[in-house]
């Protein structure tokens, strides 16, 4: 067996790794919970800089764990040239305060993303970061995130929440 994998093989492996924590939920081992929407504005810096508008769905995959599927599109730029960019991401969030006992909700982020832009073509990346949800208003919240995914990414997120949880 060769130690070299194709980019598609690495992408499938990264997505599988990101989905593993949610497998018990997907297999029906937990009570189904609502899939809730989120909208994201993001700016990334690195070898290629980009700005994205993203849409996603997230759900509770356990008491502390949330799983999200995100799609985003926008503009990338490098050395004075611009082009369109797109990204699909599977993101897991580990919440330190899932029941909203504190005003602000801190969480860690881990996941995998596949992105495409005209400068680097398609790439799979691991995502690691942290975020904070601001106080809840009308069962929704604003969150601010910082993550490393081939460069630094800063996101402002609006997300709908369940009535009793983050």
C-alpha angles and dihedrals in degrees: 000000000000120000090217119088128195117246088252091053092051090048093052090047093051093048091047090051091050092049096048096089090055097048095097089055093047090050091056096252091132134044109274114254131198121274105231129199130243134185121206137197111193140179121193130191128193136091086334120026121213146173120212140188109206140187126199149166122225135182140177110265093179139341096293102016128085123185122204136185112205133186121189139175135185147113129317126196136190130168094349095311125110136198143159121281135191135188138188117196138182108205132187120198124196108203119206091199108032095165098054095245090145127052093239124043118214120199142171123232130215131162150107130272135191114203137178131199133155094254103053101017113215121348136175116215139179114236124213127168150110137255144185127216114214121223114304120254123186093343093306136090145191117236132191118209137184119193141167113230109146088323137356116309124191118193137187109202134190111198136175115232136202114256095258107025143055 
